[in-house]
Amino acid sequence: MEEKPDAPLTRDGKRPMREAETWVFDLDNTLYPATCRLFDQVDKNITRYIMQFLGLEWDEAYGLQKGYFRQYGTTMNGLMTLHDANPHEFMEFVHDIDLSPVDPNPRMDAALAKLPGRKIIFTNGSMAHAKGVMGALGVGHHFEAIFDIVASDFRPKPERAVYDKFVSNHNIDPNQAVMVEDMARNLAPAHEMGMTCVWVTSDNDWAKAGHDGDHVHYVVSDVTQWLEIVSDP
């Protein structure tokens, strides 16, 4: 990509950008800014679910939630593994949130329209949640597919097998793909496969983990501005 004064920080300027065949986007805190704080709602719903499911008080449920997240990649994965939780019921419960903090983003809509190549959502969330968020943003029509937690057999990023299935299901050449993600560690398998990896900066410690590794090729703070840059002919 040609360097521009307002271009994002790049750690490997030789990697292809605009020439990519496939653009892979995470959803939460990536397509919309973390300042919308949607995950705060999801986070509280997860704690409430554990309270009801296991009959715990808030503090104990919250501690269990964070422990499972660290050990199993997602809290749901821990609940399924150790408590035989129903993943469909879990996802429906925790994603029952207010999407009003997510405003329509006509700038992103215009940039995606100019960006050549396929666009696909790759998320640890549910299909319904992804459609709701993209509907709020007004960008859903640009994406040909959503690979959600159900499609991954409820195995979360960054498990390598999930990436292999994602690439196989959608006939993606990793060497001609760009992945955009706010959780730096989720870019490591994509890097191993040959994708160009873009990390969306975050103030959350769990999202920053590993951000200084070789698997991060580009660093951006504003996804909309970055899309405007890379989609500019």
DATA-V990780 format. One record per residue. N is the residue number from 1. RES is the residue in one small letter. D_CENTER is the distance of its C-alpha to the mean C-alpha in whole Angstrom. Layout:
N_RES_D_CENTER + N_RES_D_CENTER
This chain:
1_m_23 + 2_e_26 + 3_e_26 + 4_k_27 + 5_p_27 + 6_d_24 + 7_a_22 + 8_p_19 + 9_l_20 + 10_t_20 + 11_r_21 + 12_d_22 + 13_g_23 + 14_k_25 + 15_r_21 + 16_p_21 + 17_m_19 + 18_r_20 + 19_e_22 + 20_a_19 + 21_e_19 + 22_t_16 + 23_w_12 + 24_v_9 + 25_f_6 + 26_d_2 + 27_l_4 + 28_d_5 + 29_n_7 + 30_t_6 + 31_l_8 + 32_y_10 + 33_p_12 + 34_a_12 + 35_t_15 + 36_c_15 + 37_r_14 + 38_l_13 + 39_f_12 + 40_d_16 + 41_q_17 + 42_v_14 + 43_d_16 + 44_k_19 + 45_n_19 + 46_i_18 + 47_t_21 + 48_r_23 + 49_y_22 + 50_i_23 + 51_m_26 + 52_q_27 + 53_f_27 + 54_l_28 + 55_g_31 + 56_l_30 + 57_e_30 + 58_w_27 + 59_d_27 + 60_e_28 + 61_a_25 + 62_y_23 + 63_g_24 + 64_l_23 + 65_q_20 + 66_k_19 + 67_g_21 + 68_y_19 + 69_f_15 + 70_r_17 + 71_q_19 + 72_y_17 + 73_g_13 + 74_t_13 + 75_t_16 + 76_m_16 + 77_n_17 + 78_g_19 + 79_l_21 + 80_m_21 + 81_t_23 + 82_l_25 + 83_h_26 + 84_d_25 + 85_a_23 + 86_n_22 + 87_p_19 + 88_h_19 + 89_e_21 + 90_f_19 + 91_m_16 + 92_e_18 + 93_f_20 + 94_v_17 + 95_h_15 + 96_d_18 + 97_i_18 + 98_d_19 + 99_l_17 + 100_s_19 + 101_p_18 + 102_v_16 + 103_d_18 + 104_p_19 + 105_n_18 + 106_p_20 + 107_r_20 + 108_m_16 + 109_d_18 + 110_a_21 + 111_a_19 + 112_l_17 + 113_a_20 + 114_k_22 + 115_l_19 + 116_p_21 + 117_g_19 + 118_r_17 + 119_k_13 + 120_i_11 + 121_i_8 + 122_f_6 + 123_t_5 + 124_n_7 + 125_g_8 + 126_s_11 + 127_m_13 + 128_a_15 + 129_h_12 + 130_a_10 + 131_k_13 + 132_g_15 + 133_v_12 + 134_m_13 + 135_g_16 + 136_a_16 + 137_l_15 + 138_g_17 + 139_v_15 + 140_g_15 + 141_h_18 + 142_h_16 + 143_f_14 + 144_e_16 + 145_a_14 + 146_i_11 + 147_f_11 + 148_d_10 + 149_i_11 + 150_v_15 + 151_a_15 + 152_s_14 + 153_d_17 + 154_f_15 + 155_r_14 + 156_p_11 + 157_k_9 + 158_p_11 + 159_e_14 + 160_r_15 + 161_a_17 + 162_v_13 + 163_y_13 + 164_d_16 + 165_k_16 + 166_f_14 + 167_v_16 + 168_s_19 + 169_n_18 + 170_h_17 + 171_n_20 + 172_i_18 + 173_d_19 + 174_p_17 + 175_n_20 + 176_q_19 + 177_a_15 + 178_v_13 + 179_m_9 + 180_v_8 + 181_e_5 + 182_d_6 + 183_m_7 + 184_a_10 + 185_r_11 + 186_n_8 + 187_l_10 + 188_a_13 + 189_p_14 + 190_a_13 + 191_h_15 + 192_e_18 + 193_m_18 + 194_g_18 + 195_m_15 + 196_t_15 + 197_c_12 + 198_v_11 + 199_w_10 + 200_v_10 + 201_t_12 + 202_s_12 + 203_d_15 + 204_n_14 + 205_d_16 + 206_w_13 + 207_a_11 + 208_k_13 + 209_a_15 + 210_g_16 + 211_h_15 + 212_d_18 + 213_g_18 + 214_d_19 + 215_h_16 + 216_v_15 + 217_h_17 + 218_y_16 + 219_v_15 + 220_v_14 + 221_s_15 + 222_d_15 + 223_v_12 + 224_t_15 + 225_q_18 + 226_w_16 + 227_l_16 + 228_e_20 + 229_i_21 + 230_v_19 + 231_s_20 + 232_d_24 + 233_p_26
